[in-house]
Amino acid sequence: MRPHETINNLIREQKVASVLRRRSGHTEAIRALQTILYELGFGKELKWQQYGADGDYGGSTSRAVKVFAQRNNHRGNGETVTPAIARRLIARYAILDDLRHLQNAIAENKVERYYYASQYRCGRSSNTAQ
């Protein structure tokens, strides 16, 4: 399962706070959290070079969650991921995914096709005035 799917499942099942917390034994879910945080730019806080996605919700993961929460106007000490923080993580990750698609479109010289496809996905017609 992909990291964002794991977190989305926890949100849907209302298990975020009970699973994504310090010293949790849910290593798969914590690896998903760590991977998303890393991809969003929190490698320094996670000490990624030293630990990677080790599945341990320890001090480095707490630090990364706390900094992410602060940068996104959420309160928290990083000891637990709240449902609101989890939803924000997924929203930020979705933006990152869109940016990756755009980067690939640029590399493949298909920006116009990507732009019009994204307009269609958003329910806009390409001839709608913006």
N, CA, C and O atoms as a GROMACS GRO file, in nm:
protein
  520
    1MET      N    1   0.085  -0.118   0.000
    1MET     CA    2   0.000   0.000   0.000
    1MET      C    3   0.090   0.125   0.000
    1MET      O    4   0.193   0.128   0.067
    2ARG      N    5   0.049   0.225  -0.076
    2ARG     CA    6   0.126   0.348  -0.084
    2ARG      C    7   0.107   0.431   0.044
    2ARG      O    8   0.002   0.422   0.109
    3PRO      N    9   0.208   0.511   0.080
    3PRO     CA   10   0.202   0.584   0.208
    3PRO      C   11   0.076   0.667   0.228
    3PRO      O   12   0.016   0.664   0.335
    4HIS      N   13   0.035   0.741   0.125
    4HIS     CA   14  -0.083   0.826   0.143
    4HIS      C   15  -0.210   0.741   0.160
    4HIS      O   16  -0.303   0.784   0.228
    5GLU      N   17  -0.214   0.623   0.101
    5GLU     CA   18  -0.330   0.535   0.119
    5GLU      C   19  -0.338   0.485   0.263
    5GLU      O   20  -0.447   0.476   0.321
    6THR      N   21  -0.223   0.455   0.320
    6THR     CA   22  -0.218   0.411   0.460
    6THR      C   23  -0.274   0.520   0.552
    6THR      O   24  -0.357   0.492   0.639
    7ILE      N   25  -0.230   0.643   0.532
    7ILE     CA   26  -0.276   0.754   0.616
    7ILE      C   27  -0.423   0.782   0.591
    7ILE      O   28  -0.498   0.807   0.685
    8ASN      N   29  -0.466   0.778   0.465
    8ASN     CA   30  -0.608   0.798   0.434
    8ASN      C   31  -0.695   0.693   0.501
    8ASN      O   32  -0.803   0.725   0.551
    9ASN      N   33  -0.650   0.570   0.504
    9ASN     CA   34  -0.725   0.464   0.572
    9ASN      C   35  -0.740   0.493   0.721
    9ASN      O   36  -0.847   0.472   0.778
   10LEU      N   37  -0.634   0.541   0.784
   10LEU     CA   38  -0.641   0.576   0.926
   10LEU      C   39  -0.740   0.690   0.949
   10LEU      O   40  -0.814   0.689   1.047
   11ILE      N   41  -0.740   0.787   0.860
   11ILE     CA   42  -0.835   0.898   0.871
   11ILE      C   43  -0.978   0.845   0.859
   11ILE      O   44  -1.064   0.877   0.941
   12ARG      N   45  -1.002   0.765   0.757
   12ARG     CA   46  -1.135   0.711   0.733
   12ARG      C   47  -1.183   0.624   0.850
   12ARG      O   48  -1.300   0.630   0.889
   13GLU      N   49  -1.092   0.545   0.906
   13GLU     CA   50  -1.126   0.455   1.018
   13GLU      C   51  -1.120   0.525   1.153
   13GLU      O   52  -1.145   0.463   1.256
   14GLN      N   53  -1.088   0.654   1.154
   14GLN     CA   54  -1.078   0.736   1.275
   14GLN      C   55  -0.979   0.676   1.376
   14GLN      O   56  -1.008   0.668   1.496
   15LYS      N   57  -0.862   0.634   1.324
   15LYS     CA   58  -0.760   0.573   1.409
   15LYS      C   59  -0.629   0.651   1.409
   15LYS      O   60  -0.528   0.601   1.458
   16VAL      N   61  -0.630   0.772   1.356
   16VAL     CA   62  -0.506   0.848   1.341
   16VAL      C   63  -0.435   0.865   1.475
   16VAL      O   64  -0.319   0.825   1.488
   17ALA      N   65  -0.502   0.922   1.572
   17ALA     CA   66  -0.437   0.954   1.699
   17ALA      C   67  -0.394   0.829   1.777
   17ALA      O   68  -0.297   0.834   1.852
   18SER      N   69  -0.465   0.720   1.761
   18SER     CA   70  -0.428   0.599   1.835
   18SER      C   71  -0.313   0.523   1.770
   18SER      O   72  -0.244   0.446   1.837
   19VAL      N   73  -0.291   0.544   1.641
   19VAL     CA   74  -0.186   0.472   1.568
   19VAL      C   75  -0.063   0.559   1.548
   19VAL      O   76   0.050   0.513   1.569
   20LEU      N   77  -0.082   0.684   1.508
   20LEU     CA   78   0.030   0.773   1.478
   20LEU      C   79   0.063   0.855   1.602
   20LEU      O   80   0.026   0.971   1.616
   21ARG      N   81   0.134   0.789   1.691
   21ARG     CA   82   0.173   0.852   1.818
   21ARG      C   83   0.309   0.797   1.861
   21ARG      O   84   0.353   0.691   1.817
   22ARG      N   85   0.371   0.873   1.945
   22ARG     CA   86   0.504   0.834   1.996
   22ARG      C   87   0.497   0.695   2.060
   22ARG      O   88   0.404   0.663   2.133
   23ARG      N   89   0.598   0.616   2.030
   23ARG     CA   90   0.615   0.482   2.082
   23ARG      C   91   0.505   0.385   2.040
   23ARG      O   92   0.480   0.285   2.107
   24SER      N   93   0.441   0.415   1.930
   24SER     CA   94   0.338   0.326   1.874
   24SER      C   95   0.407   0.204   1.813
   24SER      O   96   0.518   0.214   1.763
   25GLY      N   97   0.341   0.092   1.818
   25GLY     CA   98   0.395  -0.029   1.759
   25GLY      C   99   0.350  -0.053   1.616
   25GLY      O  100   0.378  -0.158   1.559
   26HIS      N  101   0.279   0.044   1.556
   26HIS     CA  102   0.225   0.030   1.420
   26HIS      C  103   0.330   0.074   1.318
   26HIS      O  104   0.321   0.183   1.261
   27THR      N  105   0.430  -0.011   1.297
   27THR     CA  106   0.546   0.029   1.217
   27THR      C  107   0.512   0.062   1.073
   27THR      O  108   0.570   0.155   1.017
   28GLU      N  109   0.419  -0.010   1.010
   28GLU     CA  110   0.386   0.020   0.870
   28GLU      C  111   0.327   0.160   0.857
   28GLU      O  112   0.365   0.235   0.767
   29ALA      N  113   0.234   0.194   0.946
   29ALA     CA  114   0.172   0.327   0.941
   29ALA      C  115   0.274   0.436   0.972
   29ALA      O  116   0.270   0.544   0.912
   30ILE      N  117   0.364   0.409   1.064
   30ILE     CA  118   0.466   0.509   1.099
   30ILE      C  119   0.566   0.526   0.984
   30ILE      O  120   0.611   0.637   0.957
   31ARG      N  121   0.599   0.418   0.916
   31ARG     CA  122   0.685   0.430   0.797
   31ARG      C  123   0.617   0.516   0.691
   31ARG      O  124   0.682   0.598   0.626
   32ALA      N  125   0.487   0.497   0.674
   32ALA     CA  126   0.412   0.578   0.578
   32ALA      C  127   0.419   0.726   0.617
   32ALA      O  128   0.444   0.811   0.532
   33LEU      N  129   0.397   0.755   0.744
   33LEU     CA  130   0.406   0.893   0.795
   33LEU      C  131   0.546   0.949   0.770
   33LEU      O  132   0.560   1.061   0.721
   34GLN      N  133   0.648   0.873   0.805
   34GLN     CA  134   0.785   0.919   0.788
   34GLN      C  135   0.819   0.944   0.641
   34GLN      O  136   0.887   1.041   0.608
   35THR      N  137   0.772   0.858   0.554
   35THR     CA  138   0.797   0.874   0.411
   35THR      C  139   0.732   1.001   0.358
   35THR      O  140   0.794   1.076   0.283
   36ILE      N  141   0.607   1.024   0.397
   36ILE     CA  142   0.538   1.146   0.353
   36ILE      C  143   0.609   1.269   0.406
   36ILE      O  144   0.631   1.365   0.331
   37LEU      N  145   0.644   1.269   0.533
   37LEU     CA  146   0.716   1.384   0.590
   37LEU      C  147   0.848   1.408   0.517
   37LEU      O  148   0.884   1.522   0.489
   38TYR      N  149   0.919   1.302   0.486
   38TYR     CA  150   1.045   1.316   0.413
   38TYR      C  151   1.021   1.378   0.275
   38TYR      O  152   1.089   1.471   0.235
   39GLU      N  153   0.922   1.324   0.204
   39GLU     CA  154   0.894   1.376   0.070
   39GLU      C  155   0.846   1.520   0.073
   39GLU      O  156   0.859   1.592  -0.026
   40LEU      N  157   0.790   1.563   0.185
   40LEU     CA  158   0.747   1.702   0.199
   40LEU      C  159   0.860   1.794   0.246
   40LEU      O  160   0.838   1.914   0.266
   41GLY      N  161   0.980   1.738   0.265
   41GLY     CA  162   1.094   1.822   0.297
   41GLY      C  163   1.138   1.824   0.442
   41GLY      O  164   1.210   1.915   0.482
   42PHE      N  165   1.098   1.726   0.520
   42PHE     CA  166   1.132   1.723   0.662
   42PHE      C  167   1.240   1.619   0.694
   42PHE      O  168   1.241   1.562   0.803
   43GLY      N  169   1.328   1.595   0.598
   43GLY     CA  170   1.435   1.498   0.617
   43GLY      C  171   1.531   1.535   0.728
   43GLY      O  172   1.579   1.448   0.801
   44LYS      N  173   1.560   1.663   0.742
   44LYS     CA  174   1.652   1.708   0.848
   44LYS      C  175   1.593   1.676   0.985
   44LYS      O  176   1.662   1.622   1.072
   45GLU      N  177   1.466   1.710   1.004
   45GLU     CA  178   1.400   1.686   1.132
   45GLU      C  179   1.391   1.535   1.162
   45GLU      O  180   1.402   1.493   1.277
   46LEU      N  181   1.370   1.457   1.057
   46LEU     CA  182   1.360   1.311   1.072
   46LEU      C  183   1.496   1.244   1.089
   46LEU      O  184   1.504   1.126   1.126
   47LYS      N  185   1.603   1.319   1.062
   47LYS     CA  186   1.738   1.261   1.057
   47LYS      C  187   1.736   1.144   0.958
   47LYS      O  188   1.780   1.032   0.988
   48TRP      N  189   1.683   1.174   0.839
   48TRP     CA  190   1.658   1.073   0.736
   48TRP      C  191   1.784   0.995   0.698
   48TRP      O  192   1.779   0.873   0.679
   49GLN      N  193   1.896   1.064   0.687
   49GLN     CA  194   2.020   0.996   0.649
   49GLN      C  195   2.060   0.890   0.751
   49GLN      O  196   2.120   0.789   0.717
   50GLN      N  197   2.026   0.915   0.875
   50GLN     CA  198   2.063   0.822   0.981
   50GLN      C  199   1.959   0.711   1.001
   50GLN      O  200   1.995   0.595   1.020
   51TYR      N  201   1.829   0.747   0.996
   51TYR     CA  202   1.724   0.652   1.030
   51TYR      C  203   1.637   0.607   0.914
   51TYR      O  204   1.587   0.494   0.914
   52GLY      N  205   1.619   0.692   0.814
   52GLY     CA  206   1.525   0.660   0.706
   52GLY      C  207   1.385   0.640   0.762
   52GLY      O  208   1.350   0.697   0.865
   53ALA      N  209   1.307   0.560   0.693
   53ALA     CA  210   1.172   0.527   0.741
   53ALA      C  211   1.184   0.398   0.822
   53ALA      O  212   1.165   0.288   0.769
   54ASP      N  213   1.216   0.412   0.950
   54ASP     CA  214   1.244   0.296   1.033
   54ASP      C  215   1.121   0.242   1.107
   54ASP      O  216   1.128   0.137   1.171
   55GLY      N  217   1.009   0.314   1.098
   55GLY     CA  218   0.887   0.267   1.163
   55GLY      C  219   0.881   0.293   1.312
   55GLY      O  220   0.789   0.247   1.380
   56ASP      N  221   0.979   0.367   1.364
   56ASP     CA  222   0.982   0.400   1.507
   56ASP      C  223   0.940   0.546   1.524
   56ASP      O  224   1.005   0.637   1.473
   57TYR      N  225   0.831   0.567   1.597
   57TYR     CA  226   0.785   0.704   1.624
   57TYR      C  227   0.858   0.752   1.747
   57TYR      O  228   0.805   0.752   1.858
   58GLY      N  229   0.981   0.794   1.726
   58GLY     CA  230   1.065   0.843   1.834
   58GLY      C  231   1.083   0.993   1.826
   58GLY      O  232   0.998   1.065   1.772
   59GLY      N  233   1.194   1.039   1.879
   59GLY     CA  234   1.220   1.182   1.888
   59GLY      C  235   1.227   1.253   1.754
   59GLY      O  236   1.177   1.365   1.741
   60SER      N  237   1.288   1.191   1.654
   60SER     CA  238   1.302   1.255   1.523
   60SER      C  239   1.166   1.269   1.454
   60SER      O  240   1.137   1.372   1.394
   61THR      N  241   1.085   1.166   1.463
   61THR     CA  242   0.951   1.174   1.402
   61THR      C  243   0.867   1.277   1.476
   61THR      O  244   0.795   1.354   1.413
   62SER      N  245   0.877   1.279   1.609
   62SER     CA  246   0.804   1.380   1.687
   62SER      C  247   0.844   1.520   1.645
   62SER      O  248   0.759   1.608   1.630
   63ARG      N  249   0.973   1.540   1.627
   63ARG     CA  250   1.024   1.672   1.586
   63ARG      C  251   0.969   1.710   1.449
   63ARG      O  252   0.927   1.824   1.429
   64ALA      N  253   0.970   1.616   1.355
   64ALA     CA  254   0.920   1.645   1.220
   64ALA      C  255   0.771   1.676   1.222
   64ALA      O  256   0.726   1.768   1.153
   65VAL      N  257   0.694   1.601   1.299
   65VAL     CA  258   0.549   1.626   1.309
   65VAL      C  259   0.524   1.762   1.372
   65VAL      O  260   0.438   1.837   1.326
   66LYS      N  261   0.599   1.796   1.475
   66LYS     CA  262   0.582   1.926   1.542
   66LYS      C  263   0.612   2.041   1.446
   66LYS      O  264   0.535   2.137   1.438
   67VAL      N  265   0.722   2.032   1.373
   67VAL     CA  266   0.758   2.138   1.279
   67VAL      C  267   0.655   2.147   1.167
   67VAL      O  268   0.615   2.257   1.128
   68PHE      N  269   0.612   2.032   1.113
   68PHE     CA  270   0.508   2.033   1.010
   68PHE      C  271   0.382   2.102   1.062
   68PHE      O  272   0.325   2.187   0.994
   69ALA      N  273   0.340   2.065   1.182
   69ALA     CA  274   0.219   2.125   1.241
   69ALA      C  275   0.234   2.276   1.254
   69ALA      O  276   0.144   2.350   1.217
   70GLN      N  277   0.347   2.321   1.306
   70GLN     CA  278   0.370   2.465   1.324
   70GLN      C  279   0.366   2.538   1.191
   70GLN      O  280   0.307   2.645   1.180
   71ARG      N  281   0.430   2.481   1.089
   71ARG     CA  282   0.434   2.547   0.957
   71ARG      C  283   0.298   2.548   0.890
   71ARG      O  284   0.276   2.623   0.795
   72ASN      N  285   0.206   2.467   0.939
   72ASN     CA  286   0.073   2.460   0.879
   72ASN      C  287  -0.035   2.508   0.975
   72ASN      O  288  -0.152   2.472   0.962
   73ASN      N  289   0.006   2.591   1.070
   73ASN     CA  290  -0.087   2.657   1.163
   73ASN      C  291  -0.170   2.559   1.246
   73ASN      O  292  -0.289   2.582   1.269
   74HIS      N  293  -0.108   2.452   1.290
   74HIS     CA  294  -0.172   2.356   1.380
   74HIS      C  295  -0.092   2.354   1.510
   74HIS      O  296   0.029   2.378   1.512
   75ARG      N  297  -0.160   2.324   1.616
   75ARG     CA  298  -0.094   2.311   1.746
   75ARG      C  299  -0.058   2.165   1.768
   75ARG      O  300  -0.121   2.074   1.714
   76GLY      N  301   0.043   2.146   1.845
   76GLY     CA  302   0.082   2.011   1.880
   76GLY      C  303   0.228   2.006   1.916
   76GLY      O  304   0.308   2.088   1.871
   77ASN      N  305   0.262   1.909   1.999
   77ASN     CA  306   0.400   1.893   2.042
   77ASN      C  307   0.473   1.785   1.962
   77ASN      O  308   0.590   1.756   1.987
   78GLY      N  309   0.402   1.724   1.866
   78GLY     CA  310   0.462   1.622   1.782
   78GLY      C  311   0.450   1.482   1.837
   78GLY      O  312   0.485   1.386   1.769
   79GLU      N  313   0.401   1.468   1.958
   79GLU     CA  314   0.390   1.337   2.021
   79GLU      C  315   0.281   1.252   1.956
   79GLU      O  316   0.288   1.129   1.958
   80THR      N  317   0.181   1.317   1.898
   80THR     CA  318   0.069   1.249   1.834
   80THR      C  319   0.029   1.327   1.709
   80THR      O  320   0.033   1.450   1.707
   81VAL      N  321  -0.009   1.254   1.606
   81VAL     CA  322  -0.065   1.316   1.486
   81VAL      C  323  -0.215   1.325   1.507
   81VAL      O  324  -0.281   1.222   1.524
   82THR      N  325  -0.268   1.445   1.504
   82THR     CA  326  -0.413   1.462   1.518
   82THR      C  327  -0.478   1.437   1.381
   82THR      O  328  -0.411   1.441   1.278
   83PRO      N  329  -0.608   1.411   1.379
   83PRO     CA  330  -0.676   1.397   1.250
   83PRO      C  331  -0.659   1.521   1.161
   83PRO      O  332  -0.646   1.508   1.039
   84ALA      N  333  -0.660   1.639   1.220
   84ALA     CA  334  -0.643   1.762   1.141
   84ALA      C  335  -0.504   1.768   1.078
   84ALA      O  336  -0.489   1.806   0.962
   85ILE      N  337  -0.402   1.730   1.153
   85ILE     CA  338  -0.266   1.728   1.098
   85ILE      C  339  -0.256   1.623   0.989
   85ILE      O  340  -0.194   1.646   0.886
   86ALA      N  341  -0.318   1.506   1.010
   86ALA     CA  342  -0.315   1.400   0.908
   86ALA      C  343  -0.382   1.447   0.779
   86ALA      O  344  -0.330   1.421   0.670
   87ARG      N  345  -0.495   1.514   0.790
   87ARG     CA  346  -0.563   1.565   0.670
   87ARG      C  347  -0.476   1.667   0.599
   87ARG      O  348  -0.472   1.670   0.476
   88ARG      N  349  -0.407   1.752   0.674
   88ARG     CA  350  -0.319   1.852   0.613
   88ARG      C  351  -0.199   1.785   0.546
   88ARG      O  352  -0.158   1.827   0.438
   89LEU      N  353  -0.145   1.682   0.609
   89LEU     CA  354  -0.036   1.606   0.547
   89LEU      C  355  -0.078   1.551   0.411
   89LEU      O  356  -0.004   1.563   0.313
   90ILE      N  357  -0.196   1.493   0.406
   90ILE     CA  358  -0.246   1.434   0.282
   90ILE      C  359  -0.271   1.544   0.178
   90ILE      O  360  -0.241   1.525   0.060
   91ALA      N  361  -0.324   1.657   0.220
   91ALA     CA  362  -0.348   1.768   0.127
   91ALA      C  363  -0.216   1.819   0.069
   91ALA      O  364  -0.205   1.842  -0.051
   92ARG      N  365  -0.115   1.835   0.154
   92ARG     CA  366   0.016   1.881   0.106
   92ARG      C  367   0.080   1.777   0.015
   92ARG      O  368   0.144   1.811  -0.085
   93TYR      N  369   0.063   1.650   0.049
   93TYR     CA  370   0.119   1.543  -0.033
   93TYR      C  371   0.052   1.540  -0.170
   93TYR      O  372   0.118   1.514  -0.270
   94ALA      N  373  -0.078   1.567  -0.175
   94ALA     CA  374  -0.150   1.571  -0.303
   94ALA      C  375  -0.094   1.682  -0.392
   94ALA      O  376  -0.081   1.665  -0.513
   95ILE      N  377  -0.063   1.796  -0.332
   95ILE     CA  378  -0.003   1.906  -0.409
   95ILE      C  379   0.132   1.862  -0.464
   95ILE      O  380   0.164   1.890  -0.580
   96LEU      N  381   0.210   1.794  -0.382
   96LEU     CA  382   0.340   1.745  -0.426
   96LEU      C  383   0.324   1.649  -0.544
   96LEU      O  384   0.402   1.655  -0.640
   97ASP      N  385   0.224   1.563  -0.537
   97ASP     CA  386   0.199   1.469  -0.646
   97ASP      C  387   0.163   1.544  -0.774
   97ASP      O  388   0.210   1.507  -0.883
   98ASP      N  389   0.081   1.648  -0.762
   98ASP     CA  390   0.047   1.730  -0.880
   98ASP      C  391   0.172   1.796  -0.938
   98ASP      O  392   0.189   1.804  -1.060
   99LEU      N  393   0.258   1.844  -0.852
   99LEU     CA  394   0.382   1.907  -0.899
   99LEU      C  395   0.473   1.807  -0.970
   99LEU      O  396   0.540   1.842  -1.067
  100ARG      N  397   0.475   1.684  -0.922
  100ARG     CA  398   0.554   1.581  -0.990
  100ARG      C  399   0.499   1.554  -1.130
  100ARG      O  400   0.575   1.540  -1.226
  101HIS      N  401   0.366   1.548  -1.141
  101HIS     CA  402   0.306   1.528  -1.273
  101HIS      C  403   0.342   1.644  -1.367
  101HIS      O  404   0.372   1.624  -1.484
  102LEU      N  405   0.337   1.765  -1.313
  102LEU     CA  406   0.372   1.882  -1.393
  102LEU      C  407   0.520   1.876  -1.434
  102LEU      O  408   0.553   1.905  -1.549
  103GLN      N  409   0.606   1.840  -1.342
  103GLN     CA  410   0.749   1.828  -1.374
  103GLN      C  411   0.771   1.725  -1.485
  103GLN      O  412   0.850   1.748  -1.576
  104ASN      N  413   0.702   1.613  -1.478
  104ASN     CA  414   0.714   1.511  -1.584
  104ASN      C  415   0.661   1.564  -1.717
  104ASN      O  416   0.719   1.538  -1.822
  105ALA      N  417   0.551   1.639  -1.711
  105ALA     CA  418   0.496   1.696  -1.833
  105ALA      C  419   0.594   1.794  -1.897
  105ALA      O  420   0.609   1.797  -2.019
  106ILE      N  421   0.661   1.872  -1.814
  106ILE     CA  422   0.761   1.966  -1.866
  106ILE      C  423   0.875   1.888  -1.931
  106ILE      O  424   0.919   1.921  -2.041
  107ALA      N  425   0.923   1.786  -1.862
  107ALA     CA  426   1.035   1.707  -1.914
  107ALA      C  427   0.999   1.638  -2.045
  107ALA      O  428   1.085   1.620  -2.132
  108GLU      N  429   0.873   1.601  -2.061
  108GLU     CA  430   0.829   1.530  -2.181
  108GLU      C  431   0.767   1.623  -2.284
  108GLU      O  432   0.713   1.578  -2.386
  109ASN      N  433   0.775   1.755  -2.259
  109ASN     CA  434   0.719   1.855  -2.349
  109ASN      C  435   0.569   1.833  -2.372
  109ASN      O  436   0.521   1.843  -2.485
  110LYS      N  437   0.497   1.804  -2.264
  110LYS     CA  438   0.353   1.777  -2.272
  110LYS      C  439   0.275   1.867  -2.176
  110LYS      O  440   0.171   1.827  -2.124
  111VAL      N  441   0.326   1.986  -2.152
  111VAL     CA  442   0.263   2.075  -2.055
  111VAL      C  443   0.121   2.111  -2.098
  111VAL      O  444   0.029   2.110  -2.016
  112GLU      N  445   0.103   2.142  -2.224
  112GLU     CA  446  -0.030   2.181  -2.272
  112GLU      C  447  -0.130   2.068  -2.248
  112GLU      O  448  -0.242   2.092  -2.201
  113ARG      N  449  -0.092   1.946  -2.279
  113ARG     CA  450  -0.180   1.832  -2.258
  113ARG      C  451  -0.212   1.816  -2.110
  113ARG      O  452  -0.326   1.790  -2.073
  114TYR      N  453  -0.110   1.831  -2.023
  114TYR     CA  454  -0.130   1.819  -1.880
  114TYR      C  455  -0.224   1.929  -1.830
  114TYR      O  456  -0.314   1.902  -1.751
  115TYR      N  457  -0.202   2.051  -1.877
  115TYR     CA  458  -0.285   2.163  -1.833
  115TYR      C  459  -0.432   2.139  -1.866
  115TYR      O  460  -0.519   2.154  -1.780
  116TYR      N  461  -0.459   2.101  -1.990
  116TYR     CA  462  -0.599   2.080  -2.029
  116TYR      C  463  -0.658   1.960  -1.960
  116TYR      O  464  -0.778   1.960  -1.930
  117ALA      N  465  -0.580   1.856  -1.934
  117ALA     CA  466  -0.630   1.740  -1.860
  117ALA      C  467  -0.666   1.779  -1.717
  117ALA      O  468  -0.766   1.733  -1.664
  118SER      N  469  -0.583   1.865  -1.654
  118SER     CA  470  -0.612   1.907  -1.517
  118SER      C  471  -0.734   1.998  -1.514
  118SER      O  472  -0.810   1.995  -1.417
  119GLN      N  473  -0.754   2.079  -1.615
  119GLN     CA  474  -0.874   2.162  -1.623
  119GLN      C  475  -0.998   2.073  -1.630
  119GLN      O  476  -1.099   2.101  -1.566
  120TYR      N  477  -0.989   1.968  -1.708
  120TYR     CA  478  -1.101   1.875  -1.723
  120TYR      C  479  -1.130   1.805  -1.590
  120TYR      O  480  -1.246   1.789  -1.552
  121ARG      N  481  -1.025   1.763  -1.518
  121ARG     CA  482  -1.043   1.694  -1.390
  121ARG      C  483  -1.108   1.786  -1.288
  121ARG      O  484  -1.183   1.740  -1.202
  122CYS      N  485  -1.082   1.914  -1.297
  122CYS     CA  486  -1.137   2.009  -1.201
  122CYS      C  487  -1.276   2.056  -1.241
  122CYS      O  488  -1.336   2.139  -1.172
  123GLY      N  489  -1.329   2.004  -1.350
  123GLY     CA  490  -1.463   2.040  -1.392
  123GLY      C  491  -1.471   2.169  -1.470
  123GLY      O  492  -1.578   2.228  -1.482
  124ARG      N  493  -1.359   2.213  -1.522
  124ARG     CA  494  -1.356   2.336  -1.601
  124ARG      C  495  -1.340   2.301  -1.748
  124ARG      O  496  -1.270   2.206  -1.783
  125SER      N  497  -1.403   2.376  -1.828
  125SER     CA  498  -1.386   2.362  -1.972
  125SER      C  499  -1.267   2.444  -2.014
  125SER      O  500  -1.238   2.548  -1.954
  126SER      N  501  -1.196   2.399  -2.117
  126SER     CA  502  -1.079   2.474  -2.163
  126SER      C  503  -1.115   2.608  -2.222
  126SER      O  504  -1.028   2.694  -2.236
  127ASN      N  505  -1.242   2.629  -2.257
  127ASN     CA  506  -1.280   2.758  -2.312
  127ASN      C  507  -1.356   2.844  -2.213
  127ASN      O  508  -1.416   2.945  -2.251
  128THR      N  509  -1.354   2.805  -2.086
  128THR     CA  510  -1.417   2.884  -1.981
  128THR      C  511  -1.326   2.998  -1.942
  128THR      O  512  -1.207   2.977  -1.918
  129ALA      N  513  -1.379   3.118  -1.935
  129ALA     CA  514  -1.298   3.234  -1.897
  129ALA      C  515  -1.256   3.219  -1.752
  129ALA      O  516  -1.337   3.183  -1.666
  130GLN      N  517  -1.134   3.246  -1.724
  130GLN     CA  518  -1.081   3.235  -1.588
  130GLN      C  519  -1.072   3.373  -1.527
  130GLN      O  520  -1.030   3.387  -1.412
   0.00000   0.00000   0.00000
